[in-house]
Amino acid sequence: METKEKHMDLNNRFLEEAVFAIADGYCSINLTKNLIPGVMHQVVDGVNYDLNKQLGMPENSSFTEIVAQWALTIPEEGRKDFLDVLDRESLLARYQNGERHISFTYWTRTATYEPMLAEDHLAMFEDEKTGDILGVNYVLDRTEQYRLKQYKTQLEQKTQKLEALLEVEKVYNTKLYLDALTGAYNRRYYEEVVHDFTGPSGVALMDLDDFKIYNDTYGHQAGDRALETAAKAVRACIRTGDMFIRYGGDEFLLVLVGIPSHFFQAKLDQVREKVYHASVPGYAHIQLSMSIGGAMQTLAEPMEAVVCRADRLMYQAKRHKNKAIVEGSEEEQSLAHGGTSGHEHQKILIVDDSQLNRELLAVILNGDYEIMEAENGQEGLRILYENQKQIALILLDINMPKLDGFGVLKAMNANHIIEDIPVIMISSDDSEVVIRESYELGASDYVNRPFDARIVYRRVANTIKLYEKQRRLVQLVSRQIRKQEHNTSMLVGVLSQIVEFRNGESGSHVRNIRRITELLLNHLTTITDKYKLTPEEKEYIPLASALHDIGKIAVDEKILNKPGRLTKEEFEIMKTHSMMGAEMLQKLENFEKEPLLQTAYEIARWHHERWDGSGYPDGLKEDKIPISAQLVSMADVYDALTSERCYKQAFSHETAIAMIKNGECGAFNPLLIQCLTQVEEELKGKSRK
C-alpha cells in the first residue's frame, strides 16, 4: 500500500513538472471536496506567479470561490460562459457521463495585467486512494497565435483589396490607353509608355490616304468606318506583343518589337496590302490605302528620333499613295538621289522673263520636281498647251514682254485650263489692285519678292497636294455618281420589267421607249430652246420613261392581256392606269421632292394626253402637257405601232410614221412630229437592232 501511494505521488510530481514545462498557468483541483490544494500558478515571461496572492485568496481555497474570483478578470460578455463551463456540479456530471478532458477559450488577463487569450484544459481523473474526482487545470496563452491569425486575416484581406485595386487599375489603364474608335492604343499611351521604349524594333508611321476626302464627301460616319476598317486590317497582320497606336487623326504608329530588319519591308507591304483589300462596311465604293514610312530602331536609340525618320519617309510615300518606304531600301535611296521610284517627277512650269529668277526657283524645286521654263507668257502658253496633262503647277510672273501674266491667266480661263492646273503668281508688285486681279483671274496663291525659299517650296507643295486631293475628290464623287446612276437605272429597269411581265409584253418595250425618247429629246433641243431643259432634266426624262406604265400593276391581267378589242367598260378600267401610276409615285413621300420622281410622276400621269386635249386623264392641251410626257407619249405610240402585241401584228416603220402624221393615233406637238420625221433613219436603225 505504501509503495502504491509513493507511486501516485511520484506521478503527480512528474505531471506537475510536465505541466509547468508546457503551460502558462496551472493548478490542481479536488472537485469532490471543492478544493484547490496549494496555489494556482501562472508563468509570464518565464516567471512563476502565485495567482492566489493576486486574487487575495489563501492557499487551499474553495474551487468555487476561486472560479468566481477569477471570473472577475474576464470581460463581462464572456464571464457567464466561463462560469457555466467551470461550474463544479456540471463538471462532476460530465465526469460521470464519461468526459475526461474539457477545453475552452476565453479572454482574461495575465499576472502582469496584460490581455491574454487563454486556452483552458481540464483533465479529470479519480484518485485511486481516496476515490475523489481530481483535476489538473492548465492554461495555454494563445494571445500571440490569435494576433498572428488576426494579422494574417488582415493581411489576406488587404492583399485581396490590393489585388482588386490592381485589377481596377489595369482595367482603368486599358481604357485610359485605348482609342475608343479603333481599339488601337492612343497618343497618351505613346507619350507615357512607348516614348521611352528602346529597340531593337521596327517603327512605322502610317497615314490613311484621302481620309479628309472621305470625311468631307460622305460624312464623319464614313470616316470613322474607314479608320475602324484600316485598324482592324493592321491588327490582323501583327503579333500580340507589337504596339499599334493611333498617333493622330488619320495617322497610326506601329512598333514591331524585335523584328529582323530583313523582314521589315515585307511586313509593311503585307499591312499595306491588307488595308488596300479591306472593304469598308456600308461604303463599298471607298478604296482604302495607306502611305507608310518605316525605320529600324537600334538598341539604345530614343523612340522620338526613329519616329521622326519614319515620318519623313511616310511623306515621301504619300506623294505616290499606297506605298511603304523603309529606310535604307533601294526605293528610299532612289528617292534620296532624285530617282523617280517608278513614278515620273511632277512638272512645274516657271514663266518669268528674268533668267536669274527662273534659276533661283529651279534651285529651290529641282530636287523634287521636273522644271520647265519659259521667258515670256507667249512661250509659256505654248509649253502649257503641249504638256497640259503633265504640268502640275505654274509659277507665273506678271510683268513680261509679248504676253504678261494676266494675259496668260485670261487664256487659261478661256480654255478652262485654270480649273485643272494651279497658278502661283510671283511678283515684286505688292499693290492691292494687282493682287486682287490675280485672284479674280483664278490664281491659287500670290508670293511677293523677295521671298523665303522654304516658304515658296512649302506653298508649291501644299498647292499641288491640294489640287491632287481635289482631283481625287472629283474622281471619287464621279465614281459614286456613276454607281448611283447605275443602281437607279437598274432598279427602274427591274421595276419596269415586272410591269411588262405582268402586261404580257416582250420585255423590249421599256428599252425601246427610253431609246426613242432620248433620240427625240436630243433632236428637239437642237432645233429649239423653247423648253429650256437643264442637263439634269435631259438625263431624267429618258430614265423616268421606264415607269410610264407602272400603274398597269393595278389593272386586271385579263384586261391587260386580252387578245381582242376591249369593251367600253374594259377600256375605262385600262385608262385608270395613268392615275394609278401617278398615285403610286406620289405616295413615295421620302422622295417627293426628288427631280427624278417628279419627272416620273409627270410621265406616268400625262403620257396619254394629246395636243388637242382629247387625251386622258385630265384633258390637257398643247404645252399644258409637260414636255417629258409629250416625248414619252410619242415614243410609246411609235413603239406600240411597230411592235407585235397580243391583239395585233406589227406595222412597218413607214406605216407607223404615216399614221402618227395623219393623226390616227391622236394629235401630237408639231415640233415633235418634225423631230420624228427628221430622225427616221436613226429610228429605222434602232428598229433593226
DAJOJO-V710394 format. One record per residue. RES is the residue in three letters. PHI is phi in whole degrees, -180 to 180 (none if undefined). Layout:
res phi
RES PHI
RES PHI
This chain:
res phi
MET none
GLU -65
THR -64
LYS -65
GLU -64
LYS -62
HIS -60
MET -67
ASP -63
LEU -61
ASN -61
ASN -64
ARG -67
PHE -60
LEU -63
GLU -64
GLU -66
ALA -65
VAL -65
PHE -60
ALA -69
ILE -110
ALA -98
ASP -99
GLY -168
TYR -160
CYS -165
SER -103
ILE -134
ASN -113
LEU -69
THR -63
LYS -94
ASN 55
LEU -138
ILE -112
PRO -64
GLY 70
VAL -130
MET -90
HIS -117
GLN -140
VAL -104
VAL -127
ASP 53
GLY 85
VAL -100
ASN -93
TYR -101
ASP -90
LEU -73
ASN -60
LYS -64
GLN -66
LEU -88
GLY 71
MET -115
PRO -74
GLU -63
ASN 55
SER -81
SER -67
PHE -58
THR -64
GLU -68
ILE -61
VAL -61
ALA -62
GLN -69
TRP -66
ALA -61
LEU -70
THR -84
ILE -100
PRO -53
GLU -58
GLU -69
GLY -107
ARG -67
LYS -63
ASP -61
PHE -61
LEU -67
ASP -65
VAL -68
LEU -95
ASP -66
ARG -58
GLU -63
SER -65
LEU -66
LEU -63
ALA -65
ARG -66
TYR -64
GLN -63
ASN -85
GLY 102
GLU -76
ARG -120
HIS -139
ILE -128
SER -136
PHE -162
THR -124
TYR -164
TRP -91
THR -145
ARG -133
THR -84
ALA -64
THR -100
TYR 65
GLU -98
PRO -61
MET -143
LEU -91
ALA -93
GLU -105
ASP -93
HIS -123
LEU -124
ALA -101
MET -112
PHE -155
GLU -101
ASP -73
GLU -66
LYS -83
THR -103
GLY 82
ASP -72
ILE -87
LEU -106
GLY -150
VAL -114
ASN -111
TYR -132
VAL -121
LEU -106
ASP -81
ARG -104
THR -61
GLU -64
GLN -62
TYR -62
ARG -66
LEU -62
LYS -64
GLN -62
TYR -61
LYS -63
THR -62
GLN -62
LEU -64
GLU -63
GLN -63
LYS -67
THR -63
GLN -63
LYS -65
LEU -64
GLU -62
ALA -64
LEU -65
LEU -64
GLU -67
VAL -62
GLU -62
LYS -63
VAL -63
TYR -61
ASN -63
THR -61
LYS -68
LEU -64
TYR -100
LEU -104
ASP -78
ALA -63
LEU -79
THR -99
GLY 80
ALA -80
TYR -65
ASN -102
ARG -63
ARG -61
TYR -62
TYR -63
GLU -66
GLU -95
VAL -120
VAL -75
HIS -55
ASP -97
PHE -75
THR -118
GLY -69
PRO -77
SER -163
GLY -103
VAL -115
ALA -129
LEU -106
MET -126
ASP -121
LEU -78
ASP -62
ASP 60
PHE -61
LYS -62
ILE -64
TYR -60
ASN -63
ASP -70
THR -85
TYR -109
GLY 100
HIS -64
GLN -63
ALA -64
GLY -61
ASP -63
ARG -64
ALA -64
LEU -64
GLU -59
THR -65
ALA -62
ALA -63
LYS -63
ALA -65
VAL -65
ARG -61
ALA -67
CYS -103
ILE -118
ARG -90
THR -61
GLY -79
ASP -75
MET -113
PHE -118
ILE -127
ARG -80
TYR -83
GLY -152
GLY -55
ASP -121
GLU -112
PHE -124
LEU -114
LEU -121
VAL -113
LEU -95
VAL -66
GLY 72
ILE -69
PRO -64
SER -61
HIS -77
PHE -100
PHE -63
GLN -59
ALA -62
LYS -67
LEU -67
ASP -65
GLN -63
VAL -60
ARG -59
GLU -65
LYS -62
VAL -66
TYR -62
HIS -94
ALA -81
SER -100
VAL -84
PRO -57
GLY 84
TYR -139
ALA -62
HIS -79
ILE -80
GLN -102
LEU -76
SER -158
MET -128
SER -102
ILE -127
GLY -119
GLY -131
ALA -145
MET -85
GLN -97
THR -78
LEU -58
ALA -110
GLU -76
PRO -63
MET -61
GLU -59
ALA -68
VAL -73
VAL -64
CYS -62
ARG -68
ALA -64
ASP -63
ARG -61
LEU -70
MET -63
TYR -68
GLN -66
ALA -65
LYS -65
ARG -66
HIS -114
LYS 66
ASN 49
LYS -138
ALA -120
ILE -117
VAL -106
GLU -57
GLY 89
SER -74
GLU -60
GLU -66
GLU -65
GLN -67
SER -63
LEU -67
ALA -65
HIS -101
GLY 83
GLY -70
THR -102
SER 52
GLY 84
HIS -125
GLU -71
HIS -64
GLN -69
LYS -98
ILE -121
LEU -99
ILE -103
VAL -115
ASP -159
ASP -78
SER -96
GLN -63
LEU -62
ASN -64
ARG -63
GLU -65
LEU -63
LEU -66
ALA -64
VAL -63
ILE -64
LEU -108
ASN -63
GLY -65
ASP -117
TYR -135
GLU -90
ILE -98
MET -119
GLU -127
ALA -141
GLU -94
ASN -158
GLY -64
GLN -65
GLU -66
GLY -60
LEU -65
ARG -61
ILE -63
LEU -62
TYR -64
GLU -76
ASN -126
GLN -55
LYS -77
GLN -97
ILE -81
ALA -93
LEU -165
ILE -120
LEU -100
LEU -125
ASP -81
ILE -97
ASN -87
MET -144
PRO -72
LYS 69
LEU -150
ASP -82
GLY -63
PHE -66
GLY -63
VAL -63
LEU -61
LYS -64
ALA -65
MET -66
ASN -68
ALA -62
ASN -98
HIS 61
ILE -74
ILE -59
GLU -73
ASP -111
ILE -119
PRO -73
VAL -126
ILE -110
MET -81
ILE -127
SER -154
SER -86
ASP -82
ASP -109
SER -71
GLU -62
VAL -63
VAL -66
ILE -63
ARG -64
GLU -64
SER -60
TYR -68
GLU -65
LEU -86
GLY 107
ALA -63
SER -84
ASP -156
TYR -138
VAL -118
ASN -88
ARG -90
PRO -73
PHE -128
ASP -87
ALA -57
ARG -66
ILE -68
VAL -61
TYR -59
ARG -66
ARG -65
VAL -62
ALA -62
ASN -66
THR -66
ILE -62
LYS -62
LEU -63
TYR -67
GLU -62
LYS -65
GLN -63
ARG -65
ARG -65
LEU -64
VAL -61
GLN -63
LEU -64
VAL -66
SER -61
ARG -62
GLN -66
ILE -63
ARG -61
LYS -66
GLN -64
GLU -62
HIS -62
ASN -64
THR -63
SER -61
MET -64
LEU -66
VAL -63
GLY -62
VAL -61
LEU -64
SER -67
GLN -65
ILE -62
VAL -62
GLU -65
PHE -60
ARG -71
ASN -82
GLY 75
GLU -91
SER -72
GLY 105
SER -92
HIS -58
VAL -63
ARG -63
ASN -64
ILE -58
ARG -64
ARG -66
ILE -69
THR -59
GLU -64
LEU -64
LEU -64
LEU -63
ASN -61
HIS -72
LEU -59
THR -73
THR -87
ILE -100
THR -158
ASP -111
LYS -58
TYR -96
LYS 43
LEU -80
THR -78
PRO -56
GLU -65
GLU -64
LYS -63
GLU -80
TYR -72
ILE -61
PRO -61
LEU -66
ALA -70
SER -60
ALA -63
LEU -101
HIS -61
ASP -107
ILE -61
GLY -66
LYS -67
ILE -59
ALA -88
VAL -98
ASP -57
GLU -61
LYS -62
ILE -77
LEU -59
ASN -108
LYS -66
PRO -72
GLY -101
ARG -68
LEU -76
THR -73
LYS -60
GLU -66
GLU -65
PHE -66
GLU -63
ILE -66
MET -59
LYS -64
THR -70
HIS -64
SER -68
MET -70
MET -62
GLY -63
ALA -62
GLU -66
MET -59
LEU -69
GLN -67
LYS -77
LEU -81
GLU -61
ASN -67
PHE -123
GLU -63
LYS -95
GLU -73
PRO -56
LEU -61
LEU -68
GLN -63
THR -65
ALA -62
TYR -62
GLU -58
ILE -67
ALA -61
ARG -80
TRP -118
HIS -75
HIS -107
GLU -75
ARG -126
TRP -55
ASP -92
GLY 87
SER -88
GLY -87
TYR -139
PRO -94
ASP -109
GLY 64
LEU -70
LYS -121
GLU 46
ASP -82
LYS -69
ILE -81
PRO -56
ILE -61
SER -60
ALA -70
GLN -63
LEU -62
VAL -68
SER -60
MET -68
ALA -61
ASP -64
VAL -66
TYR -60
ASP -68
ALA -64
LEU -69
THR -90
SER -115
GLU -80
ARG -124
CYS -66
TYR -112
LYS -163
GLN -89
ALA -78
PHE -89
SER -73
HIS -59
GLU -62
THR -64
ALA -62
ILE -62
ALA -63
MET -63
ILE -69
LYS -62
ASN -78
GLY 80
GLU -69
CYS -114
GLY 102
ALA -87
PHE -126
ASN -56
PRO -55
LEU -63
LEU -73
ILE -64
GLN -62
CYS -61
LEU -60
THR -67
GLN -79
VAL -109
GLU -55
GLU -62
GLU -68
LEU -65
LYS -62
GLY -62
LYS -69
SER -64
ARG -65
LYS -65
